[in-house]
Structures are given as C-alpha cells and as structure tokens.
C-alpha cells in the first residue's frame, strides 16, 4: 500500500440526519498480513461535514479529506489525490461496516469509536541491546545530486575490518529496509558486525533523514547514491577497513553491479535475489509465477501474460510518452473490460485504475528498469561475486536469474563466482510455504540464519 500524502482542499458534504458522527473513528486494514490502523476525524460546520485522515504507522497525520458525506445511514469518505475512498453503512452497534478502497484495491474495514490497540508482530530476530560494537549515525553528501544522505554505520571495536554497503530493493525504503513489520537490513547489519564486518545502511533518497527527490530517479541515479556512500567511507577520518563490498537485494542487486563496474575500489559483491536476465523478461516470468501461484485459470493467466507483455514492450520502446500512453490505455481498457474482477467497478474507478497503471509504467524508473540488461554490467566485474536466491521466490525467479548471473560472469572470464539456491525461501529470504507476498508479514523470521551465516563465512574467506 502506498504512503498517503497530505495535500488538497476539503470538499464539504451535504447534510444528513441528526445522528452525531463527529469525532474520531478508528479502523484496521489487513494489508498483506500486516494490520494498518487508520483514524478518520470528522467535523461539522452547520449542515456541512469535513474531516481528515491519519495513518500513524506511515507517519501521516491530519490529511484533509476531499469528500465527506453522510446520507441515509451511509458514510462516504474520500481523498482523491491518492485514489482513496471509504464507504460504510451505519450499524446498530454504533459502528460503520464497509469497504476501504485505494486505486482499485478493496479491503473490508469497520469503523468504531474504540481506538484499536496496535499489536506488534513477533520479530525474534530484531536486534536488542547491548551491542558489542560501535554505532554511529552518519550524514554525507551526494555531490552529483546536490543533497545529503543519512544512515547508520556499525563497526567492530577492532583496528581494521571489511566493510559493506547495503543496497535496498525497489520502492522508497529506510535504512532498515523496513516492511511488513520486518527490519531485514538491521538484522543483516547486526549479524555481520557481531562477526567482525562493518556495515553502512542508508535511508533511500527522499526517505527518513535523506534528502533528494526519488520521483523521477532511475536505478542509475540510485547507483550514484551508493557511489557517494563509498566516497564517504574511503574518506572518513580514522576509519580503516581492509576490504570494501556491496550487498544488494532485489533492485539493489542490479544497482550493485552498476556501481562495481565503474568503481574499482569495490573488492566483492553479494547479490541477494538480484536480476540475471533482461528485466522485461524477469517481469514476465514474475507474472507467470505469481498468477500460477494464485490459482487462476489458464485462460486468465494467458490473458494477463499477453497484456503485460504488450505493456512492457511499449514501456521499453522509444515511443514518446503520449504515444505510449495511448497504446497502454487501449490494452488496459480491453483487459479490464474482459475481467470479471472489475465488473463492480464504476467507470470513474476504471479510469482511475488505468491512469494509475500508465503513470507507473511510463515513469522514468520503470522505463529504465524494463530496458536494463544485467549482462551489460555483470560482464565488467572482475571481483568475487556471491549470488543467492530462494527456491520459492516469485518475484525474481531463482533458476533463470542465478544461471544468468553465472553465465555473464563466467563468459567474461570471472572465475570467482559462487551461486546458491536455498530450499523453501521466498524473495525476502524467509522460510515460507508458498512464496506469496501475503505471507511476508505473517512469518516471524526476518532473514534466514543459514543465509546470514553463509554470507559471513564467504566474506571472511575473502578477507581474513
């Protein structure tokens, strides 16, 4: 679910009956195994309603609603800039029972006066004090982007040690790569540093304490952020390290080779579920894996595949944005029209969904991504490379991508390559049942201990 941004003016409602609905209303969304609490605060001025929305877990507060209506016992709320709406019916137990919608995705949600108690999921691997190593909050410049990046550097209390920079996957993420209640980068950093390896993990540009605007940035731009991190480490006074490495997860696994191909100071690279085949092919394979794992009928799977194939080809082409948008709209309209899952959607909802999809696939990030061929950079790497993946990864298929990585490196003459596929691990390297995204938040394990140990031993074998 996307973070909700606060902007726009209130559009007041029409008058309803005398039931007092002003004040705070609390609801919970179950989003891919994680409970997301939402608060609506409603007010009334004469015969008109207005209000705001807060999502504390996303640090979003008092977002002005653009729609508040209450008629015939039905409450309708909306925040149009983010494609958010809620419709609920008044129930005799003094609650509203209804549906929360964001950009075509629907979730049942009940609103009540009783504030929901946030239950923190069990995360037994989350690091706890005391920490037998140094922790330093750092800020350093990205001169190419003219902004600062912020992060945390953990390092042993010894005189010299190897150091790695962690590179996050797609989407804006903080230094812990926090998602679904997990903090995988914090877990990785803690484990490595306890074993004598320093780790720098940073907030992505535009996230947390890092500056910069990610909205029009591509993976190549994010590579410049990592280059800035390497420059910071190499020039940090009194900071002595023996070797310098990169660990990239998912998209981070395509950023790491971009950096290492041009930065000769990088001594080793670790790719966690990184791409090894052209990314448009990767996405199509992802489509097949996810749809087949969702128990869809063969015809539905084929239609989805053909539609995505056409859309990716348009995004990958050199068509102008306007030309590409018109072609995409045709494909999406046809796909929505023939899909029974959208039968209950209003024309406005369908239009909104198409607009959301075309904007996403015509963004600079996506067009760069579908044009990216990992071989262009992997074949330039001369340093040791460790490539790992889970057998139940539905987002970056293990066999094709690990084989692609190994083939590119070996054809280029790099014999210092180790690849490994782990049984029953998903895209986040958790032991899982299906590999579906819905499982991520329900699994207590944050990151496989076996993989952590293998990473540690591999680095030590190179640097000690």
N, C-alpha and C positions, 0 to 999 in steps of 0.2 A: 504494500500500500504506500502511495507516495506521501511525502510530507506535505502538510497543508500550509499554504502561505496566506498571510493576513493582508488583504487589500480589498478595495471595493467599497461601495456605499450601501447603506441599508435600503431595501425596498420594503416599505411598510405594508401590512396586510389589511384585509377587510375585517370588519367586526364580527365576532362570533357570539355565542350565548354567554350567560353570566358565570359559567364555571371559571374559577380563577386558575390560570395556568402560569402566571408569572412566577419567577424564581428559578431555582436550579433544577435541572433534570439530568439524571445520570444513567448512562448506558454502557454496555460492554460489547465489543465486537470480537468474535473469534476469527482472527486472520491468520491462516496457515499455522494453526497450533498455538498462536500467541494471543493472549487477551489484551485488547486495546481499549482503554477507558476513554469515553467521550462525555463531556459536560456541555449541555445547552443551557444558557441563561436567557430567559425570556422576560421581556418588559412590555408595559402597555402605556401608551400615551393617548388619552381619550379613547377613541374607538380603534386605534391602530396598534398593532403588535410590532415589535422589533426585538432583536436579540443578538447573541454572539455564541461562538463555539470555542471550546478549549480541548486540546489533546495533550495532557501533561507529559505523557511518555515521549512525545515528539517535540517537547518544549515549545508548543504552540498554544498561545493564550489569547482569549478575547478577540477571536476572528469575527468581524461583523458579518452576520448573515445577510444575504441579499433577498431572502424570501422567508416570511413567517406568516402563515395563515392558519386559522382555526375555525372551521365551519362544520356543522352537523357532526360534531364529535370527532372530526378528523383533523389531525395536526400535520401540516406540511412545512418543512424547513428546507432551505437551500443555500448553498454557497457556490454560485455558478462558475466563478473563475477556476475552481478546482474540480468541477463536474460532480459536486456532492449534493445529495438530497436525502431527506428522510420523510417517510410518510407513515403515520401511525394512527390507530383508532383508540379512542378512549375506552378503557376497561373499567368495570365496576370496582376493581380492587385499587383504583386510583393510579393506574399506570397507563402508558401508551404501548400498544403492541404493534410493531410494524417492521419496516424494511429500510435499511440504510443502503444507499447506492452511491458508488463512485465510479465514474467512467464506464458504466455498463456492468460493473460487478456488484452483485446484490448479496447482502448479509442480513439475516434476521436480527432485530435488536429491540429490546424492551426498555423503555424509559421509565424511571421511577424517581421518587423524591429521596430515596435512600441512597446515600453515597456508597458506591461499590468499593469494597476493600480489595486493594490490589495484592494479589498473591504472587510472590516472586517465585519463579520456577526453580527447581533444584538444579544447581550447576556446580557439582562437586569438584570440578577441575579449576574453578575460578581461584586465582592465586590469593593467598592470605598472608598477612604479616606473621612473624618478622621475615624480612627479606635479607638473605646473606650476600647482598651485592649492592652496588651504588645505583641510585635512581636520580636522573637529572631531567628536569623539564627544559626543553631547548626551543629556540626560535632562530631561524636562519633565512636569508633572502634567496629568492629566485630572481636573479637579475634579468633574465630574459622575459619574465612575466611582470616584473616590477611590483612584486608583493612578497610578503613573508609567509613561511610555512612553520608550523609548530608541531612538536612531537615530544616523545619520551625516549630517552636513551638509558638503557640499563646495561651496566658493565661490571665485570668481576673486579674484585679488590686486589688483583694481581697487576704486575707491571705491564705485561703485554698479552694480547689475546686476539683471536679473529673477531671480526665484526660483520654483521649482516644488516641489510636494509630490507624491511618487509614492504611488499607492494600489494595493495588491495585489488580486489576484483571490481567488476563494473558497478556503477552507481555510486553516489556520494557516501563515503564511509568515514567514520572517525578512526583514530589511531588504533583502537582495539578491534577494528573491523566488526563492530557490534551489530548483530542481527539476531532476531528470534530469541532474545534473552541470552545469547552466547557472546563471548568475547574471545574469539579464536586467536587473534594476534597477541593478546595479553597472555593467553595460555602458552603460546609458542615462545614468546619472549621470556617468560618466567622460566620455562623448562631449559631453554638454551643457555640463559645467563647463569642459572644454577650449575650448569655443566661447563662453565668457563668460556662462553661465547657471548660477546656483546651484541645488543640488538637495538636498532633505531626503528621505531614505528611512528608514523606521522599521520596527522589529520589530512585527508584529501583537500585539495584546494576548494575554498568556499565552505568548508565544514569545520565545526569546532572553533579552534583558535587560529586556523589557517586562513589567509586572505586569498584573493583571486576569485574569478568567476568561472565556474565549470560549464556554464550553459552552452557555450559554443566551442568548447575544447574537445580535442580528439585524444586518442591514446598516445599519439606522438607528442602532444602538448604535455600530457601527464608524465611522459618519459623525461621531459625537461625538469619536472619537479624532482624526480629521482636523481637526475644529474646534479641538481642543486644540493640534494642531501649528501651525495658523495663528496662534493666540494667542501661542504661543511665539515664532514668527518676528517677529511685529509688535512684541513687547515685548523682544526680545533686545537688550541694550545694545551700541551701536556697530555694529549690523548694519543697513546701509542698502540697501534694494532699490528698484528703480524700478517693478516690476510684480510681481504675485503670481498664480500659476497653479496648476492642478491637472492631473495626468496620471493617469488611472485605467485599469487594464487589467481586462477582463472584469467581474467583480463590482465592481471599482474604478471601472468605467465607469458603474455605477448609483449608487455612493456619491458620486462627484464632483458630479453634478447635485443630489443631496440637500443637499450642503454649500453649493454655489454658489448655490442658490435662496434660501438663508437668510443667506448671508454675503456682503454687498455689497462687501467688500474684495477678492473674487476677480475678477481682471481678465480671465482667459481660462481655458478648459477644453479639455483634449485627451482624447478618448475612444478608447482602443485596444480594439477588439473589444467595445465596450460595447453593452448592450441598447437597442433602439429600438422593440420591440414588447412587449406584456404577457409577463411571464416564464413563465407557464404555456404560452403559445403558443411561446415561444422553446424551451422544453424539448421540446415535441412535435416541432418542426422539427428539433431536435438528434437526437431519437430516429430520425426518418426518415433523416437524413443519415448517421448512424453505422451503422444497420442496413443501409442500401443499400450502404454502402461496405465492409461486412463480408461480402458475397457470400451473404447469407441468402436463402432462398426467399421469394417474395412472400407466401405464407401466413404464414410465421414473422414477417415484417416487419409484416404487418397485425395479427397477434395481439399482438405487442409494443407496437405503437402503441395499440391499443384498451385494453390493460391499463394502460399508462402514463397514457393519457388519463383513465381512471377513477380511478386513484390520485391524480393531480394534482388532479382535481376534488374528491375527498374532502379532500385536504390544504387546498385553497383554501376549502372550505366553513366554515361556523360550527359544525360538529358538535363536540361535546366530544371530548376525547382518547380516552375509552373507546369512544364511538360510532364515531369514525373508525377506531380500531384494529381493531374487529371487522369493519368493512366492508373494510378493506385486507387483512386476513388471508384473507377469502373469495376476493378477487381473486387474491392471491398463491398460495394453495393450488391454485387451479384452473390458474393459469399454470404452476406448477412441475409439476403432475401431467401436463399435456399436452405438456411439453417434454422431448424425449429427452435433452437435455444433462444433465438431473438424474436420469436413470434409475438411475445407480450410487450416488446419494446415500442415506445412511441416513436414517431418519425423524428422528433427532436432528439431523442436518446440515440437513435441510429446515426443521425447526422453528427452528433457529438462524438460518438464512438469512432466513426470514420475519420473525423478531424484529428482526434487524439492519435490514432494509429498512423496517419500520414505524417503528422508533425514529428512523431517519434522516429519514423523510418527515413525522414528527409533531413534529420538533424545532422550537423557536421560529424558528430561522434559515430552515428550509425553508418553513414556513407563511407567513412574511413574504415570502419570495422569490417564491413562486407567486402571491401576491396583488399583487405590485408591478407597477405600470404606469408605464413611464418618462415617458410624456406628462405625468403629474402634476407632475413637476419640470422636465422639459425646457422646457415652455411658460413657465416662470418665468425662464428665463435670458435676460439681455439682453446679456451679454458675448460676445466672439468665441468660436466653438466649432470645433474641428478634430476630425472623426470619421474614423477609419481602420479598415480591416479587410482581411483576406487572402481571396482568392478560394477557397482550399481550407480555410477554417475550418469544421470540422464541429461545433463547439460553439456558436458564435454565427454563424449564417448571415449572410453579408455583405450580400446584396441587401435582404432584408426589414428587417434592423436598421438599415443605413445609410439606407434610404428612410424608415424610421420616425423616425429622429433628425431628418433633414432636414425632414420634413413637420411634426413637432411644433414645431420651432424657427421655421420659416417662417410657419406659421399663427399663431404668437404674435407675429409681426412682427419677428423677429430675422433680419436680412439678412446678418449677419456669420458665415456658416456655410460651412465647407469640408468636403466629404466626398470620400473617395478609396478605391477598392478596388484592391488590389495583386495582380497575377497570381502564382499558384503559392505564396502564403504561407499558412501554417497559423495556428492560434489564437495561437501564440507569436511570430508574425511571422518565421518561418524559411522559407527556400526549401525546398520539400518535393516529394515525389512524390504522396502520397495524402492527406495531412492527418490521418492516424490518429495517435492518442496514442502508439502503439508506436514511431513514428518520432522523437519528440521527443528522446530520449536518444541516438539514433544519428547525428543531424545535428550536424556540427561548429559550424555557425553558431548563435550565440546569439540575435541580433536583427538583422534586415535593415539593412544600411548605408544603403540607399536611404531607408527609413523614418526612420532616425535623422537623416539629412540634411534630409529634408522637415520633420520636427518642428523642427529647429534653425532652418531658414530661416523657417518660419511664425512662430515666436516672435520672431525678430529683426525680421520685417516689422511686428510689432505694437508692439515696444518700443524700437526704435532709430531 
